[in-house]
Amino acid sequence: MASSITMDLLLGKIISILENEASLIGGVHKELDELKCELRSIKSFLEDVGRKGAVTCVERAWVADVTDICHPIEDIIAEFMYRLNQPQRGGRLTRYLYQAFHFPKRCWMKHTLTQKIHDINKRIKAIPERRERYVVDVPIRAATQDDQRRARDFSESFRFASDDHLVGIEEDPRLLEKWLIDGDRERSVISVSGMGGSGKSSLVAKVFKGQTVKRHFECYAWITVSQTYVIEDVFRSMITEFYGSGKEKVPVDLSTMRYADLLEMLVYYLQKKTYVVVLDDVWRNNLWNDVKVSLPDEGRGSRVMLTTRNEKIASSSFGVKSHVHQVRPLKSGDAWDLFRKRAFSSYPNSSCPVELQDIAMELVKKCGGLPLAILALAGAMYTKTLRSDWIYFSSSLNQELANNEGLEVVESVLFLSFRDLPFQLKRCFLYCCVFPEDYRIRRKRLIRLWIAEGFVEQLRGKTPERLADDCLLDLVQRSMFEVVMRSPTGRPKILKMHDIMRELAVSMSEKENFCAVRDGRQATEGASRRLSIQTYGEDFKSLKGKSRFRSLFMFVADTVSPSPRTNSSGFKLLRVLDLQAIDIEILPDEIVDLFNLTYLNLRGTLVKKLPNSIERLSNLQTLDLIDSGISVLPRGITKLRKLRHLLVYRYSAEVACDEFHFVNGTPTPPKISKLTNLQVLASVEAEPNVWRQLKEMTQLTRIGITKVRGDHAKDLCLMIQHLSLLHYLFVMAIDEEEYLKMDALTSTPPCLQKLNLIGKLENVPRWINSLQSLTYLCLHWSKLIEDVIPHVQELPNLAELVLINAYVGNMLCFSKGFNKLTRLYLRNLPNLSLSSSFFS
């Protein structure tokens, strides 16, 4: 699967070379063109394998042969592009002499490239020949079949299991029962959603087995739905279940009946009955359309219950009355009680021995409140009494999940969620294991990383940022992430990987050579292209194969490497370098030799200066310098024509957020309008000669401007009017006494969602009430005399309103409107009388 990602990236690189490098000699063109065709076929093959899986040793060996081709191809292309784009320094004469002197070397390099690609093409063609020679003629069968069987059997077992493991959800069954018998005579749908192993089936089974169902419904059925269901088989199961619930014998042989006959039989049987049917573990939205025709709605109060891992399915419009209940992970106390009762059931009162308590609690914490994982791990630890065994098990949990037979149901249930992902989402999810355990991942950081890695396919009419955001939202809806924080409109802002899912992702990532994680546990790096340093004391001098890495993440400071030069030495083909919050002060000049670099994150570091020759990083897309020591950008920054995200503001550590100078921008680089791909510019200082350039940057979606003066009013408003794609606007006056004069704005960006105005206002800008897409408004230090509320209360999408030292009056009247407001933040409004003004 991971190699298919590499193929995707390689195809793009080869096509780019063929289209843009006209100086290539014919042989290279021919060999590259042939390689391009082979790669397309290999990519399709690997995507099929990713969906189905290779099961037998022979199948895995065959896939490995294809996979092993990826890395040498990537190395050849990357090395060639690196050498082809090495800069020519000096004046015109120097560059002429450089070209003349190096012309034979370039010809030799292209000849060598041709020969290497020719050899790769021979290796590719030899793979099917070797397959035929060893008669590997069995088709690759679906590896998910065993996982689906285990998950199905596990799900159906809850219908007959005791309820001892149901803890912390005492109110949930009562809520579902209330929806079942709410008196509504129309058929309705009750959806229960949550990630795999969260206890959805257990909860619904408790209700399904209860007396409520037996008293209120004449017949009932439990159907476990597979990822690749056949509707005729679903109908057969429903008929068998419905007849069985009434102690009736099925009158005909169902195995020979066709779709129409089965459908007719179901409708005839149910049309005069009150029924309830459970559709357990639903994976596809179209299941309801397939099933509903067989479930008559005769106004008898029948019910359909379904469980799903996908929030989007649960909240679908079924065309009937519906209810949605989301199963949350167990709280820590409930999780510990469940684990303790199973793991220490042979001890008096199921109490945990003192010497095991800390490591046992750590193990429970890794389960993240998932009942499935808690019960499985408790069962695996039941016979272990030595502390050393517990420590070893906890430190090698990813290997245990992959190899321990007692835990195979956990792997099967959770891996079904992963294997159900489309190819593009698989690589996006797997990538997240570069972050440490329990790491809070910011949505925008993840989106920019996916773009830099080339994971987001180009689509006409959508920016990569929008496509990546759609991918993230899809993963959240599929319960692949835990949402730690949401925006007022409900969009995810901060996420984390569930600990068990991360353990499985790390294990798979190592097998696929997708990423190597150094976190203090024993792991093999293989031929991984990404390296994540998560433990202290890594010695870069002893690190082998540095040239193979394409991405490098550091989450702890390097305490062994003696100099910054050592850090960059050898990593010459990096695409991603993420050093956020690392305690480094100097960025080595050699960083500019990383020609392939697309993403550089120095946020929160002590680095005070970028290399003067920063323009040599010609492929850079994201430069994150927020809260670093960098206060001035080098002039060459405007030559980075592929730059999409430039983040350069700094928060003032010594100033509280409700004071005026809480954030500082950076002087605007000259000729910034040359950055025609820039989407995000946050934040630069206003200067008299910069407004014309900013006005020309009509592609911007996010901009922050500081040190704005009153006499900038005309230019500022004219700039905003030209930036029709803006989603986010931050404007800050030069000091607390300067007025922001923005009344000259005659038209506003139609997509503007977030607006921050920092500075005194003579009045509430009248154009604010035209911002139909606005979800967030912050007025800071505005010191308005007039009430702001009448001007914003009718905004249809406003979800968060922040007023900090924004009003000097004594009454705010919330009399109407604010249909979507979920957060109201008022601070430093000294004259406001809450008792007389609030919500009058």
N, C-alpha and C positions, 0 to 999 in steps of 0.2 A: 504494500500500500504506500509506504513512504517513498519507495523508489518511483512510483507513478508521479508523485509530486516533483521529484527531481526531473523526470522526463518532461513534465509540463514546462518547467523552467528552462531546460536545455533547448527545447523546441523554440521557445521564444528567443533565446540567445542566438541560435543558429539562423533563424529567419532574419533577425536584426543584422547579423553579419552579412548575409547574402544580399540584403536590400541596401545596406549603407556602406559597405566596404568595397568600393569599386576597384580598388587597387589589387585585390586578390588575384593571384595567377589562376589560370583555368583549372588546373588540377584540384586546387582547394575547393573551388566552386562545385566541381563535379562530385568530389567525395562528400562534401558537406550536404549537397542536395540529396545524395543517396542516403546519407546518415539520417537526414530529416525524415525521409519516408519510413525508414526502419524504426525510428523513434516513435512515430505516430502509431505504428502497429504495436510496438512494445507497450506504449502507454495504455492503449485500449486493452491489451492482454492483462496488464497488471491491475487495471481498474476492475476487470471481471473477477480476477483472483481476490481483490479486496472485498468484493461483494459476496463471493461464494466461500472462499477460503481453500487452502490446500491442506489435505488431511494426511495422506500416506507419506512415508519417507521419500518414495520415488517422486511424488508430486512436489514435495517441498524442495527436493534437490533440483528439480527442473525449474521451479520458480527462482531458486537461488542463482542458477546459471544466468537467468535473464536479469535478475537484480544486480548481480556483480558487474554487469556491463555499465551500470549508471555512473559509478564514481570515476572510473578512468576517463569516461567521456567528459564528465564535468571538469575534471582536472585539466584536460587538454584544452577545452574551450576557455576556461577561466584563465589559464596561463597565457594562452594566445592573446586574449583580450587585454590582459594585464600588460604584456610586452608591447602590443600594438599601440597602446595608448599611453606609453611612458612619455612624460613631457619633454619638450625640447626647450631648454632654458637659454637665456641670454638674448643678444640683439639679433638683427636680421642676418648678419654675416655668420654669427655663431650657429644659428639654426640651419643656415645653408650648408656650412661645413659639417654639421652634425648629420644632416640628411645624406650628404655625399659619402661621408665616412661609414655610415651605418646601412647604406643601401645593400651591400652584399650580405650583411648580417640579416637584414629583413628577408631577403630572398631565401637565405638558408633556413630561416625560421619558418617561412611558409612551406618550403619543401619538406622540412621535418614534420610540420603539422599534417601535410598531405599524406605522408607515409604512416603516421600514427592513426589517422582517421581510417586509412585503407585497412590497417591491421584490425581496428575495431570492427569495421564492416565485415571482415572475414570471420571474426569471432562470433558476431551475431548470426551470420549465416550457418555457422557450424552447430548452433544450438538445436535447431529442428533436425539436422542430420544425425546428431548424437541421440536425440530422442527416438528417431526411427530405428537407429542401430540397436538400441536397447529395448525396443518394442514397448515404449511408454505410451500405449495407445488408449489407456483408460481416461475418460474425461474427468476434469477436476470437478469433484462433487462438492456440494455445499457443506462447509464445516459448521454452519449454524444449525444444521438439523439436530445434532446431539444437544446443543445448547437449548434449542427450542423445545425439544422433548423434555429435558430436565426442568426447564422453566414451567412448561405446561403441567407436568406431574406435580411439581412443587405447588403451583397455584391451586390445582384441583384438590390437593391434600388438605387444604384449609377448610374445605367443606365438612371434613370429618374429624378435624383435629380439635383438641380442647382449647379453651380460651385463656389458658394460664399465661400465655405470652403477651396478652393484650394489656398493656399498662400505659397509663398516662393519656388515655383517650376515652375516658368514661362518658363524656358528653357526646362524642361523635356518633355512637350507635343510636342514641335517642334522637339526634338531629335527623339522621337518615330515616328512622322510623316515622318521624313526624311528616317528612316529605312524602313517604310512601302512602300514608293514610290521611292526607290533608283535606279530604272531602271533595277535591276537584274531580269531576266526573270525566274530564278529558284525559286522554293518554298523555303522560309527561315523561321526561327523561331526567334521570339523576346521575350526574357525572362525578366520579371520585378520581382526582389526579394526584400525582406525586412521583418521585423518582423510583426506579426499580429497587425493590427491597424495603420500601418505606412502610409497608403494612396495609396497602390499599385492599388487596384481596382478603386479608385477615379481617379487616373491618367490615367489608361487605358480606363476607361469609358469616360473621357473627349475627348480622341482621337477617341474612337469608335463612339461617337455621332456626331463627327465633319463632315464637308462637304468633307474632304479629303477621308474618307472611302466611302462615297456615290458616289463621282465622279470617283474614281479609281477602285472600286470593284463592280462586278455585283450582288453579294450576300454576306451576312455576318451573323454571328451567335455568340451569347454570351452563353457559357456553364459554369455554376458553378459546380465544381467537388467536391463531398463529399469525406471524408476520406475512405469510404467504398462504392465506386461507383460500379455500375453494367454496363458493357460496352453496353449492349443492351439498357439500359435507356439513356446512353449518346448518342447513335446513334439516338434514337427517338427524343431527344431534339434537336440534330443538324438538323435533317430533318425538324422538325417543325419550327425552327428558320430560316433556309435557305429559305424555301418556304415562310415564313411570310415576310422576307425582300424584296421579289419580289412581294408581294401582291398576292401570288398564294395560292390556296387551296390545302392542302395535299390530294392526290387523293384516298388514301386507309386508312383503319383502322390500325394504327401502333401497337395497343395493342396486336394484334394476330400474329404479324410477328416475325419470328425467326431471329437469328443472321445473317445467310447467306443472307436472304432476305433483311434485313435492310442494310447490307453492300453493296449489289448490287444496292439498290436504291440510296444510297448516292453517290457511285462512278459514276453511270450513270448520276445523276443530276449535279455533279460538274466537270466532265471531260472536258467540253467545256466552263467552266465559270472561271472568275477570282474571287476568294473568299478570305475572311479573317475570321478567327474563333478565338475567345478568349476563352481560357481554364483558368478559374479563380479559384484560390486557389488550386493549384495542390500539392498533398501530396506524390505521389509515382512516382518513376522514370519510372516504367513500363507503365504509362499511355500513353506515346508517342508511345511505341510499339503497344499498343492496338488501338490507334486512327489513326496512320499514314496510315494504310492500306485503310482507308476510305477516305483519302485526296489525290486525284491524283495530280501528278506533271507533268503537260502538258506544262511547259515552258511558262506560261501566267502571271507569277509574283504574284502568290497567297502567302498569308502570314498566319502564325500561331503565335498568341500572347499568352503567358501564364504568370500567376502570381503565385508566390510560396514563402513560408517562408523559403525554404531550398536552400541555396547557391549552394549546390552540384547538385541539380536538375537544377537550372538555368544555371549552367556552364557545363551541360552534353554535351556529343558529340551526337548530334541528327542525324548525318550522312548527314546533309545539312548545308548550310551557316547559321550562327546564330549570334545574338547580345545579350548582357546582360547589363541591367541597374539596378543598386541597388538604392533603395529609402532610402535616409538618413533621420534621424529625423529632424524636423524643427529647425531652429536656434532660439535662445531665443527671439529675437525681433518679428519674424514671429509668434512664438507660443503665445506670449503675445497678439498680434493683433487679432489672431483667437479667443482666450479665451475672450478677452475684448468685441469683437463685439457680442458674444453670451450671455455672463453672464450679461452684462450691456447695453443690447440693449434698455432698457426702459429709460436710462439716456441720457441727452443731449450729442450728439456726441459720444455715447457709451463710455463715460469716466468713469473710476473707481473712486469711492469716496476716498478721501484722507485717511480716517480712515481704509479702507479695503485694501489699496494698498500693504502693506508689506505681509499680509497673503495671498492675492490673487496671488501675484508673487511667493510665496513659494509653493502654490498649483499648479501653472503652471509648476514650476520647477520639481515637482514630476511626472508630465506627461511625462517628458523626450522627448519632441518634438513629441509625438505620436498624430496625429490629432484625432484619435478615442477617446482617453482618454481626450484630451483637450475639444472636443465638448461635450462629455458625462458629464464631471465634470462641465463645464460651464452651461449646461442645468440644472444640479442638484442644482447649486448655484443661478440660475436666480431669485428665489423668496426669497432668504435669504438676509436680509438687516442689521441684527445685527452682530457686530464683534464677539460676543461670539458664535454665531451659526457657523460662518466661522472657528473659532479656534477649536471648538469641531469637526466639520466635518474633518478638516485636521488631527487632532490628532488621529482620529479613522477611518482612510481611509480604512484599511483592512476590518473592519467590515462593512463599508458602501458598499464596493465593493461586499461583500458577501450577503448583505441583502437589499440594496437599489434597488428597481425595476427600477429606472431610469438608473442605472449603470449595469444592468444585461447583456447588450450586450457587455460591456467591458470585464466582467468576462467570458462570453461565448466565445468570440473571442480569448482571450489570453489563456484560459484554454484548448482550443482545441490543442494548441501547446504543452502544458504540457502532456495532455492525449495521444497524439500521440507518445510520447517518449517510447522506449522500457523500460522494468522494470529497468534494470541496470542504464539507463540514468536518470530515474525519481529520484532515490535516490541520484544520484550525484548532480543533479540540486537542489533538495530540501535542500540538505546539505548546500548550499551556503547562506542560509538565516541566518547562524550564524554570517556572517559578517555585520557590520553596513551599513546603507544607504550611498550610494556613495563611499563605500570602494573600493579601487583599489586592486584587488586580483592578486597576482603573480601566474603565471601558475604552477611553480614548487611546491610552497607551497600547492596549491590545490591538485595537483597530490599526494603528499606525505600524505596528510590528507586522501584522498580517500583510499589509500593503507592501512594506519593505521586502518581505520574503517572497513576494510574487504569488501569494495564495489566492488573491482576488482576481477573478477573470474579468476582462473588460467587456462592458455591455454598453451599446449606444444609448445615450440618454441618461446614464447614471454614472456618478463619480465613483471611484474606488472606495472613497470613504462611506458613501451611502450603501454600496454593496457589502462592504465589511460589516457595517452596522446591522444590515439585514441578517448576515450570517450569525452574528452574536445573538441577536434576538431569537433566531431560530433555535440555537443551542440552549438558550435559557428556557424557551417554551418546551423543549424536549427533556427538561430536567437534568441537563448535563452540567449545569453550574448552580451553585447556591448564590442567590442575590443578597449581598450584604447591605447595600444601600440603593435606593431608587430615587429618581427625581420626583418632584411633586406630581408630574404627569404619569408616573409609574414606569418610566424607562429605567433600565438598569444603569447604575453609575459605578458601583464597585461590586466585584464578584470574587468568588473563591472556588477552587476545586474541592469537591468532597474528598476527604482523606482516602477513603477506600478506592474511589474512582481514580484518584491521582496515583495510588500505588499500582493499580492495574495499567494506567497510562504509562508510567515509568517503565514497568516491565515490558510492555509492548514496544515502547520507544527504543529500549536497548536491543530488543530482538530485531527490530527493523532498521537499526543503525540510524535512527532519526535524531536522537539526542542523547548525549552522555551527561549524567547528573552526578556531580561530585558533592555528596552531602555527608561524608564520613562513613558511609556504609560501603561494603565491598560491592563493586559493580564493574562490569566490563565495558570498555568504551568502543571496542570493535572498530568500525570505520565510520563512526558517527560524524556528522557534519556540523553539529551544534554542541556547544559545551556550556554547561551551567555550573558555575563555582558557588557552592553554598556552604563551604566550611573553611575555617581559617588555616593558614599555613601552607597553601598550595605553592609548590616550587615550579615556576614556569620554565626554569632552566632544564628541569628534568622531564618536562612534559614532551612526550613524543608525538610526532606527526602534526605539529602545529599548523602546517601549511594546508592540511585537509579541512580545517574548520572554516565554516562560512558564517557562523554566528557565535558570539562570545558574550555571556552574561556573567556579571559578578555581583553577588549579593552580600559578600563580606570582603573586607580589605585583604589584600595580598600581603602577608607579613613576612614572606621569605624572599620574594623577588627584590633584588637590591636597588633597582632603579626603574624609572618609567620606561626607559629604552628597552629593557628586557621584556616588559609587558607587551610591546607591539612587535617585537622582533619575531619573525617567523609566521605571524598571522597575516600574510600579505594578501590573501584572497577573501578577507572578511567582507560580508554584506551587512552584518548587524553587529554593532558594538554598544552594549548597554552597561553603563557604569553608574547607574543612578544611586545617589547617596553614598558612594564609596569615598573614603577619606584619601583623596589624591589632590595634589596641589598643582602638578605640572603635567600638561599634555605633551608628549614627545612630538617633535617636529616630524618624525617618521610616520605619523598618523596620515599625512597627506599622500603617502605612497599606497594607501589602501584604495586603489582605483575603483574597486567594485563596491565600496561602502555606500549603502543606501540609507542607513539609519545610525545616528550617533546621539546617544543619550548621556548627557553630563549633568542632569538635573540633581541639585542638592550637593554637588561636589564643591571642592575648594579651588577648582581651576579658575585662574584669573585671566587667561589669555588664550586665544585661538591662534594657530600658526598663521603667519602672514600669507602663506601660499595656499590658503584654504580652498581656492578655486580649483585646485587639482583634484578635489573630490567631486568630479563632474557628474557622478551618478547619485549624489546625496539627495534624498527625498525628505528626510526628517532630521532637524537639528533642534534638540531639546536642551536649553540652557537655563531653565527656570530655577531660580534660587541658587544658581552657581555664583562663583566670584567674578564672572565676566560681565563687565559693564559697558564695553565698547566692542563693536564688531569690526573685523578687518574689512578693508575696501573690497577685497576679492569675493566677498559673500554674494555680491550681485551677479557673479559669473556662474553661480550654481543654478543653471537653467532648469534642472529637474526638481528643484526644491519645492515641496508642497506644504511643509509645516515648519515655520520658524517661530520658536517659543523662547522669549528672551527676557521676560519680566522677573522681578525679584520682590518678594514680600519683605517688609521692614520688620526684623525680629524684635526691635526695641519699641515698636509702636503697636498699640492695641488696634484691633480691627475696626473699632468704632471711631478712631481718630482719623485725621485727614490723610496724612502721608503714609498709608499702610502698604502701598505698592509703588514700585518704581519701574519705569520703562527704560528703554535703551535708545541712544541717539540713532536717528534714522539713517541707514547707509545711503550714500548718494547713488542715483540711478537705480533705485529699488524697483522701478516699474519694469525693468528687464526680467524680473522673476515672473514670467507669464504663466507658470504652472502653480504659483503659490496660492494655497487655499486658506491657510491660517497665518496671520501676522499678529503676534501678541507678545509684548506690546512695545510700541515705538513712541518716541517723543515728537511732539508737534514742532515743526520748524516752518518759517515762512515759505521756503522754496520747495517744500515736500508735497504740498497739497495737490499740485497738478499731477505729480507722479502717482499718488495714491488714487486719484480720480480715474486714472487709466487702468487700474488693476481691477477690472470689472469681474474677474473670476473669483475674487475673495469671498469666502463664506464666514470668516471670523476675523475681526480686527479689534485691536486695542490701541488707544492713543492717549498719551499722558502729556502733561504740561501745555494744555490748551489755554489760549488767552482769549479774552473777550473780542479782540480785533480779528480773531480767526473765524468769526461766526460765519461770514459769507462763504469762505472757502470750505469750512467744515460741512456746512449744509449741502453745498454743491457736490462735495465728494460722496456724502451719504446717498444722495439722489442717484448717483451713477452706479453705486454698488448694489445692484438689484438682487444679487444672490445672497446677500448677507443673512446669516442666521443668528449671529452674535455680534453685539456692538458694545464696546466699553469706551467711555469718554471721560477723561479726568482733567479738571482744571489745574493750572500751574500752582495755585495755592488756595487756601480756604477763603480768601477775600475776593478772588476772581470769579466773575459771573460766567456761567456757560450760557451764551446767547444762541439759541437754536430755533427761534421762532421763524427764521427765514426758510426753514425746510418745508417745501411745498408738496413733495411726494415721498413716501417711505418705502423701504424694501418690503415687498409683499410677504416674504418668507421669514421676516425677523421674529425670532422666538425668545431671545434673551437680550435685555437692555439694562445696562449699568450707566447711570449718570452720576458722576462724582464731582460735586462743586455747587456753588450757589446758583439758584434759579430765581429770576424775577417773578415768574409765574409758571404754572404747569404748562408745558408745551402742548398746544391744542392738537397737534398731530398724533399724540399718544393714543387717543381714542380710536384712531384708524388702524391700529396694529392688531388685525384680526387673528394673526398667528401667535401673538405674544403669550408665552407661558410663564415668564419670569421677569419681574421688574424690580430693580433696586435703585432707590434714590438715596444718595449718601451726601450728607452735609449740604443739602439743598436749602435749608432754612426758609421754607416757603411760608408765606403768610396765609395764602388761600388753602382751603381744604382740598387735598389731592383726590379724595375718594370719589366724588362725582365724575371725575375725568377718567377713571379706570374701572369703575364698577360694572360697566357693560361689556368689557372685553370678554369675548366668548370663551377663550382658552386660558385665561390667566389662572395659574395654579399656585404661584408663590409671589408674595408681595413683601418686600423688605424696605423698611423706612428707618434710616439711622440718621439722627440729627437732621431730619428732613422737613420738620414742621414746627413752627413756633407758636401755633394757636393752641387753644385749650379744648377743642372738640373735633373728633373725627366721627362722621355720621355714616354708619353702615346700615342703610335703610333698605337697600335692594341690590339685585345683581349678584356678582361673584359666584356664578353657578358652578365653577370648577375649582375655586380656591380651596387648597388643602393646607397651606402653610402661610401664616402671617407672622412676620418678625418685626417687632417695634423696639427700638433702642434709642436711648438718649433723646427723648422727647420731653423736656423738663416741664413744660406748661400743660401737658395733657392730663386731663382728669378722667380716669377710666370710668369712674362711677357714673358720670353724667354724659358720657359721650359714646360709650361702646355699644354698638349694635342697638341703637335706639330706634 
